[in-house]
């Protein structure tokens, strides 16, 4: 049973992908964690979350710039 619990813990999930992409944006990712992500995460999820993160990042920068100029 313990092998089944370990296998289910390694199952790719959307939340795990979000965390991996967030750490990648910051640039703080341990090599072991990176290698584990490569083995366990769905590449399609990584692309989707990465694109969403880029859009949110750019939107925040634009809103921040507009707010600073308006002052």
KARA-V543024 format. One record per pair of residues at least 12 apart in sequence whose ideal C-beta (glycine too) atoms are under 7 Angstrom apart, sorted by the first residue. I is the first residue (numbers start at 0). GAP is how many residues later the second one is. Records with the same first field share a line. If there is no record, write none. Layout:
I=GAP ; GAP
This chain:
9=30
11=28 ; 29 ; 30 ; 33
13=31
15=25
16=24 ; 25 ; 28 ; 29 ; 32
17=31
19=17 ; 21
20=25 ; 28 ; 29 ; 32
24=28
